[in-house]
Amino acid sequence: MGLIACHHCDTVWEQAEEGAACGRCGAKLRTRKADSLNRTWAFLIAACMMYLPANLLPVMITKTLFGSQNDTIMSGVIYFWVSGAYGLAAIIFVASFLVPLFKLAALFILVLMAQRRSNWRRGERARLYHVIELIGRWSMLDVFVVALLAGLVRIQGFAEITAGLGIAAFGSVVVLTMLASLSFDPKLTWDGDDETQESLNQDRLAESTRKADHDKH
């Protein structure tokens, strides 16, 4: 239709050229994200590599007069569950464990199906991508909580909370999954339709040519 939407400000331009500057924000106009699959795979593999240390290493180190305690994500969930704070334990478990795992699995499915040009449940896959974008803005909640506690609890000699290596790994997972989501081109989900239709048209044209030649003879 000769329309190009700016990926930065969402302004739609008519009869715009590929690579031209957006008249509203100055960003380069493009119909497709450059090297989408390779970049998405790179970010996704890196996020998977950081997922294990994010759950195994301590995210918070608490030092008191009675000693120090290293807490991982799962140890915090278990502590709140045993203490009777079931709602808080469920929130931490979902936000810190299930949501990153869901994002990794969903992105893996989207990229793999797009690479294979599969026509399997394209509508559902398109909606899945929007769900990933929607929940991505809440992914840094744990990092903010630990940073807030580390800034507030600084009573020298009595109690002190510091962030552990696990929170850095967890933050890396969040950032890498967000970059993977941004790198993925959702238009790849629908690419097979045009190619399938073009193949059908070529088959029909060849069949018509054969019939025409047969009628001549």
Sequence and secondary structure as in RCSB ss.txt:
>XXXX:A:sequence
MGLIACHHCDTVWEQAEEGAACGRCGAKLRTRKADSLNRTWAFLIAACMMYLPANLLPVMITKTLFGSQNDTIMS
GVIYFWVSGAYGLAAIIFVASFLVPLFKLAALFILVLMAQRRSNWRRGERARLYHVIELIGRWSMLDVFVVALLA
GLVRIQGFAEITAGLGIAAFGSVVVLTMLASLSFDPKLTWDGDDETQESLNQDRLAESTRKADHDKH
>XXXX:A:secstr
  EEE TTT  EEES  TT B TTT  B  SS TTHHHHHHHHHHHHHHHHHHHHHS SEEEEETTEEEEE HHH
HHHHHHHTT HHHHHHHHIIIIIHHHHHHHHHHHHHHHHHTT  TTHHHHHHHHHHHHHHHTTTTHHHHHHHHHH
HH EETTTEEEEE HHHHHHHHHHHHHHHHHHHS GGGGGHHHHHHHHHHHHHHHHHHHHHHHHHH 
